[in-house]
């Protein structure tokens, strides 16, 4: 039997937008989260274009369509190649130490 709606339900999931923060970091973390879940870039872009998703749409308005789309595509490309291709993650050469 469904539970009646209670506006003060402490178990109700509520998304909040933090007023300050780095929008570049936010877009990266949001996009990566959805890429990890198997979403395609076009699906992720909808989250930014739609005003129904306040935090992502705020970034979309702030940064613009081209920027958001390019970041999504760049992160999707990096994800498709695997994260271990970056120089920061490379193995040390013989005789080097990562200590």
DRENZA-593199 format. One record per residue (C-alpha): x, y, z. Coordinates in pm, whole numbers, padded with zeros to 5 digits, always signed. Layout:
# DRENZA-593199
XYZ...
//
This chain:
# DRENZA-593199
+00000+00000+00000+00150+00337-00101+00244+00578+00172+00064+00913+00183+00267+01219+00084+00422+01401+00377+00607+01727+00297+00813+01689+00616+00923+01330+00545+01290+01310+00652+01345+01011+00420+01236+01200+00106+01525+01251-00135+01585+01617-00201+01843+01761-00438+01996+02093-00346+02213+02332-00539+02510+02478-00357+02536+02851-00428+02915+02868-00455+03160+02637-00618+03366+02567-00923+03133+02504-01221+03417+02337-01414+03468+02084-01137+03093+02036-01102+03043+01961-01472+03331+01714-01468+03204+01525-01165+02843+01519-01285+02938+01401-01635+03170+01131-01501+02901+01001-01268+02661+00950-01557+02930+00808-01787+03011+00550-01518+02643+00451-01519+02655+00394-01894+02479+00709-02017+02562+00839-02364+02681+01201-02417+02349+01304-02577+02159+01177-02271+02388+01367-02036+02350+01687-02237+01973+01672-02174+02044+01707-01800+02217+02038-01870+01974+02172-02130+01656+02102-01936+01545+02369-01686+01391+02087-01480+01743+02005-01353+01835+02326-01170+02202+02276-01087+02306+02141-01426+02092+02393-01614+02255+02677-01417+02595+02556-01540+02454+02533-01894+02334+02895-01880+02661+03013-01723+02901+02831-01959+02691+02799-02275+02592+02511-02500+02922+02478-02687+03133+02462-02371+02909+02209-02197+02883+01992-02508+03262+01998-02563+03331+01899-02199+03082+01613-02218+03234+01485-02543+03592+01523-02416+03517+01335-02095+03328+01065-02286+03626+01024-02520+03868+01001-02228+03640+00747-02057+03611+00537-02376+03992+00515-02405+04037+00427-02040+04165+00647-01761+04509+00488-01746+04623+00652-02069+04717+00984-01908+05080+01067-01834+04997+01120-01468+04901+00757-01438+05193+00610-01631+05426+00358-01474+05773+00473-01372+06059+00400-01608+06326+00152-01510+06540+00298-01231+06278+00559-01132+06089+00554-00807+05742+00697-00737+05805+00738-00363
//
